[in-house]
Every structure is written in structure tokens, then in C-alpha cells.
Amino acid sequence: MSRSNSERTKLTRQALIDAARRLFVENGYAETATPDIVTAAGVTRGALYHHFEDKKALFRAVVAQEAAAVAAEIDARAQTTATPKAALLSGTTAYFDAMRVPGRTRLLLLDAPAVLGAGEAAAVDRDAAEATLRNGLAACLGGSPAEALLQPLTAMLSAAFDRAALAIEAGEERSGYEAAIALLLDRLTDDLRR
């Protein structure tokens, strides 16, 4: 059965993203050359530039895919809970589980700001994991005066999650960070609802 042009296009694009992800994790962005990516993907250099303007655009696609995967895991886990607060706490565990995927912490929290710039990396996060956090906080704070602080609270808590993920990646004990974030969220949502 032959594939349509649309299917072949999607497969080629995904092959490039998958190969680039593996090489970016193994070698770092700077040490990964586009000829290595096309060889690993089994496509031509022309195919790379048909789908992506340059290596940075391909890296952006890798980061966006990783960020979407983190958000999807958080959303899936949060939907299985009965209350907004339980969803927020379940999302905490889901975030740390999602960040255990080898290379993900490096790609999202170290390389993305360095390669794309802090603003663009933050924008990717705002549309992914940070959006799930913002939605969870909004559900917990709905109707309270603290709802006016939703954006700064989301940004600050998102930074705490990222710092915890970096510490865990560096070898620190996950359980302590997960418990600390859960305690912070628990107390914060209780105090702000008053």
C-alpha cells in the first residue's frame, strides 16, 4: 500500500525531529551538524530544508514536541482526579514523571533558553506545561481575590518546578522536591482561597 504525499511529508518531518532529538541529546546542539541529522533520519539534505528553515528551526520543533509531551502527560493524569486541588497535585507527579525521559530536562530547561533565547523558550513553555499549571491554579483559585495574581503565581511556580527538575536531573532525591512542591501548592491554594 503506497502512502499519500501528506503521509510521506509527515513521516519525513517526524524522522528529522526524532533523529535531531537523539543527536541533540547525545552531542548537544552546537556539536550536532545537519549532515549528521539527515544521515540519521535517512533523508536528503534537501528534505531537511524543505521542512525546516535551518537547524535552529528544527531544534525549535524538537523542543515544541517535548514540551507538548510534558503537557499531555500532565493533562492525562490531572483528568483522572475528582477535585481541582487533587488535579494540581496529580499534575505535580506527572510533571516529574514526564521530565524523567532521558534528555528532556536538558533540551527544555538548559538548551532551549541557550539556543532559542529565554523569551522564545518561555513562550513554548507558556503554551505547554505552564498552561496546564495556570489552568490548574485557576480552577483552584476560581472566585477568590487571589485569582488576580494568577499570572505571576503561575510564572513563579513554573520556575520552582523547573528548578526542582534540574536538581533531580543533577542527582538530588526526587521525593524531597516533589513533596516540597506539593506542600507549597497545598498551602498556597488553601491560603489563597481565604
C-alpha positions, 0 to 999 in steps of 0.5 A: 500500500503506497502512502499519500504525499501528506503521509510521506511529508509527515513521516519525513518531518517526524524522522528529522525531529526524532533523529535531531532529538537523539543527536541533540541529546547525545552531542548537544546542539552546537556539536550536532551538524545537519549532515549528521541529522539527515544521515540519521533520519535517512533523508536528503539534505534537501528534505531537511530544508524543505521542512525546516528553515535551518537547524535552529528551526528544527531544534525549535520543533524538537523542543515544541514536541517535548514540551507538548509531551510534558503537557499531555502527560500532565493533562492525562493524569490531572483528568483522572482526579475528582477535585481541582486541588487533587488535579494540581497535585496529580499534575505535580507527579506527572510533571516529574514523571514526564521530565524523567525521559532521558534528555528532556530536562536538558533540551527544555530547561538548559538548551532551549533558553541557550539556543532559542533565547529565554523569551522564545523558550518561555513562550513554548513553555507558556503554551505547554506545561505552564498552561496546564499549571495556570489552568490548574491554579485557576480552577483552584483559585476560581472566585477568590481575590487571589485569582488576580495574581494568577499570572505571576503565581503561575510564572513563579511556580513554573520556575520552582518546578523547573528548578526542582527538575534540574536538581533531580536531573543533577542527582538530588532525591526526587521525593524531597522536591516533589513533596516540597512542591506539593506542600507549597501548592497545598498551602498556597491554594488553601491560603489563597482561597481565604 
